[in-house]
Amino acid sequence: MSAGSKWDDLLVRVISGAVMVAVGLGAVAIGGRWFHFAIAASCGVMVWELVSMLDSRRGKSAFLLAGIAGVCLFLSVEVSPAFGLPLLLLPSMAGLGRMERGGVTYAVFTAMILLAGYSMMGLRDDFGLLWMLWLVLCVVATDIAGYFAGRLIGGPKLWPRVSPKKTWSGAVGGWLSAALIGLVFADLTAAGVGLAGVSIAASMASQIGDISESAIKRRAGVKDSSALIPGHGGLLDRFDGMLGAAVFIVIVGQVIGFPPGVQ
């Protein structure tokens, strides 16, 4: 490959990445139903990617299940939580009978995708832009610090059979960066220093989401979840860490309350 073609690929990655960031930040800033629609559509696409990876012969079913997932997620925040919860699990149930293989993985991961989407909508609606920004920064800082710490320090691999490039040094680097984000937001809010611990746990959850998606791709024998985003793969490739962190926020709210110290 020539130097020129390498630069061409880099340009595509930068442009598509900039578009993703602009669209994502715009949706988060606007909030409300526009944000709900963006999250529901994104989660629907991720379900399509998931079905396509697990059972490539389910072409029409992939689109159907993606549509069901997006509609159910959007409706789940328009009704009371008591009736929203079954809507979050309906796509998992609907897909079990349509999958010839990977049905259990589909059901569990689809439930995770929708629960994460529901959590992000609730976080933006109930606590505002600031706390949504905290979650995004924890995940982004985990990725960036983990990448550089892993490259600079190296050392033992985290799970070489599934993700051969990830190291324990990268994982710890991600935790420390998330803790720093937590301390900054603790200073900006009434959350207290305990937010650093919550941020570390959110970082761990994002890493679990990342590795879980890597395991699915390795089992499916694919490099990317799809070719939807030029130079970046699919939405699952870009937001797997956010899924894990967002699901964790649901647990935090039940265990210690969220944001910690603000109630």
C-alpha positions in Angstrom: 0.0 0.0 0.0 1.4 3.4 -0.9 1.8 6.3 1.5 -0.9 8.2 -0.4 -3.5 5.4 0.1 -2.6 5.3 3.9 -3.3 9.0 4.1 -6.6 8.5 2.2 -7.7 6.0 4.8 -6.8 8.3 7.6 -8.7 11.1 6.0 -11.8 8.9 5.8 -11.5 7.9 9.4 -11.1 11.5 10.6 -14.1 12.7 8.6 -16.4 9.9 9.6 -15.2 10.2 13.2 -15.9 14.0 13.2 -19.4 13.4 11.9 -20.1 10.8 14.6 -18.9 13.2 17.3 -20.9 16.1 15.9 -24.1 14.1 15.6 -23.6 12.5 19.0 -22.9 15.8 20.8 -25.7 17.5 19.0 -28.2 14.9 20.1 -27.0 14.9 23.7 -27.1 18.7 23.8 -30.6 18.9 22.5 -32.0 16.2 24.7 -35.7 15.3 24.9 -37.4 13.3 22.2 -34.7 14.0 19.6 -32.1 12.4 21.9 -34.5 9.5 22.6 -35.0 9.0 18.8 -31.2 9.1 18.2 -30.6 6.5 21.0 -33.4 4.2 19.8 -32.2 4.3 16.2 -28.6 3.6 17.2 -29.7 0.7 19.4 -31.8 -0.7 16.6 -28.8 -0.6 14.3 -26.7 -2.3 16.9 -29.2 -5.1 17.2 -29.1 -5.5 13.4 -25.3 -5.8 13.6 -25.6 -8.3 16.4 -28.0 -10.5 14.4 -25.9 -10.2 11.3 -22.8 -11.4 13.2 -24.4 -14.2 15.1 -26.5 -15.7 12.2 -25.6 -14.2 8.8 -28.5 -16.1 7.2 -31.0 -14.1 9.1 -31.0 -11.2 6.6 -34.7 -10.1 6.8 -35.0 -11.1 10.4 -32.1 -8.8 11.2 -33.9 -5.8 9.9 -37.2 -6.9 11.5 -35.6 -7.4 14.9 -33.7 -4.1 14.6 -37.0 -2.3 13.9 -38.7 -4.0 16.9 -35.8 -3.1 19.2 -35.8 0.6 18.1 -39.6 1.0 18.4 -39.7 -0.8 21.8 -36.9 1.3 23.2 -38.4 4.6 22.0 -41.8 3.6 23.5 -40.3 2.4 26.8 -39.6 6.0 27.9 -43.0 7.2 26.8 -44.9 5.0 29.2 -44.5 4.4 32.9 -41.5 2.3 34.0 -43.7 -0.6 35.0 -44.8 -1.0 31.4 -41.5 0.2 29.9 -39.6 -2.8 31.4 -41.4 -5.5 29.4 -40.9 -3.4 26.3 -37.1 -3.6 26.9 -37.2 -7.4 27.0 -39.7 -7.9 24.2 -37.0 -7.8 21.4 -35.0 -10.5 23.1 -38.0 -12.7 23.3 -39.1 -11.9 19.7 -35.7 -13.0 18.4 -35.2 -16.3 20.1 -37.5 -18.2 17.7 -36.0 -16.5 14.6 -32.3 -17.3 15.3 -31.0 -20.7 14.0 -27.8 -20.1 16.0 -26.6 -17.7 18.7 -30.1 -17.3 20.1 -29.0 -17.1 23.8 -26.2 -14.7 23.0 -28.6 -12.6 21.0 -31.2 -12.5 23.8 -28.7 -11.5 26.5 -26.8 -8.9 24.4 -30.0 -7.4 23.0 -31.4 -6.9 26.5 -28.1 -5.3 27.4 -28.3 -2.9 24.4 -31.8 -1.8 25.2 -31.2 -1.5 28.9 -28.1 0.7 28.1 -30.1 2.9 25.8 -32.9 3.2 28.4 -30.2 4.1 31.0 -28.7 6.8 28.8 -32.1 8.4 28.1 -32.9 8.4 31.8 -29.5 9.8 32.7 -29.9 12.7 30.3 -33.6 13.3 31.2 -33.3 13.1 35.0 -29.8 14.5 35.7 -29.0 16.7 32.7 -26.2 17.3 30.3 -23.5 17.4 33.0 -23.9 13.8 34.1 -24.2 12.5 30.6 -20.9 14.3 29.9 -19.4 12.6 32.9 -20.4 9.1 31.6 -19.1 9.9 28.1 -15.8 11.2 29.4 -15.3 8.2 31.7 -15.6 5.8 28.7 -13.5 8.0 26.3 -10.8 8.5 28.9 -10.7 4.7 29.6 -10.2 4.0 25.9 -7.5 6.6 25.3 -5.6 6.0 28.5 -5.9 2.3 28.1 -4.5 2.4 24.6 -1.5 4.5 25.5 -0.7 2.8 28.8 -0.9 -0.6 27.1 1.4 0.5 24.3 3.9 2.2 26.6 4.0 -0.2 29.5 2.9 -3.5 27.9 3.0 -6.5 30.2 0.6 -9.4 30.8 -2.4 -9.7 28.6 -5.9 -9.3 30.0 -7.6 -12.0 27.9 -5.3 -13.0 25.0 -7.6 -15.6 23.5 -10.3 -13.0 22.9 -8.5 -9.7 22.8 -4.8 -10.2 22.3 -3.9 -6.5 22.3 -5.4 -5.6 25.6 -3.1 -5.6 28.6 -3.5 -5.3 32.4 -1.5 -2.1 32.3 -3.9 -0.7 29.8 -6.8 -1.7 32.0 -5.3 -0.1 35.1 -4.5 3.0 33.0 -8.1 3.3 32.1 -9.2 3.0 35.7 -6.9 5.8 36.8 -8.0 8.1 34.1 -11.7 7.5 35.0 -10.9 8.1 38.6 -9.4 11.5 37.6 -12.5 12.3 35.7 -14.5 11.4 38.8 -12.4 13.7 41.0 -12.9 16.6 38.6 -16.7 16.2 38.6 -16.7 15.7 42.4 -15.2 19.1 42.6 -17.7 20.6 40.2 -20.7 19.0 41.9 -21.9 17.9 45.4 -21.1 14.2 44.6 -18.0 13.9 46.8 -14.8 12.0 46.3 -16.8 8.7 46.3 -17.5 9.6 42.6 -13.9 8.5 41.9 -14.8 5.0 42.9 -18.0 5.0 40.9 -16.0 6.3 37.9 -13.5 3.4 38.2 -16.3 0.9 38.3 -17.9 2.6 35.3 -14.5 2.2 33.5 -14.4 -1.5 34.4 -17.9 -1.9 33.1 -17.0 -0.2 29.8 -14.0 -2.6 29.4 -16.3 -5.6 30.1 -18.6 -4.3 27.3 -15.7 -3.9 25.0 -14.3 -7.4 25.6 -17.8 -8.9 25.4 -18.3 -7.6 21.9 -14.8 -8.7 21.0 -15.7 -12.2 22.1 -18.8 -12.2 19.8 -16.8 -11.0 16.9 -14.1 -13.6 17.4 -16.8 -16.4 17.6 -18.4 -15.0 14.4 -15.0 -14.7 12.7 -15.4 -11.1 11.7 -13.1 -8.1 12.3 -15.9 -5.5 12.6 -19.6 -5.6 13.6 -20.4 -4.0 10.2 -19.0 -1.7 7.6 -21.5 1.0 8.4 -19.0 3.7 9.5 -16.2 4.3 6.9 -12.9 3.5 8.6 -14.4 2.6 11.9 -16.5 -0.5 11.4 -20.0 -0.6 13.0 -21.8 1.2 15.8 -21.2 -1.8 18.2 -17.5 -1.4 17.6 -17.6 2.3 18.6 -20.2 2.1 21.5 -19.5 -1.3 23.1 -17.8 0.3 26.0 -20.6 2.8 26.4 -23.1 0.0 26.6 -21.3 -1.6 29.5 -21.0 1.7 31.4 -24.6 2.6 30.8 -25.9 -0.7 32.1 -23.7 -0.2 35.2 -25.4 3.1 35.9 -28.7 1.3 36.3 -27.1 -0.9 39.0 -25.5 2.1 40.7 -28.9 3.8 41.0 -30.2 0.8 42.9 -27.2 0.2 45.1 -25.9 3.6 46.2 -28.1 6.1 44.4 -27.0 8.3 41.6 -25.4 10.8 41.5 -23.7 9.7 44.8 -23.9 12.3 47.5 -26.3 14.5 45.5 -29.6 13.1 46.7 
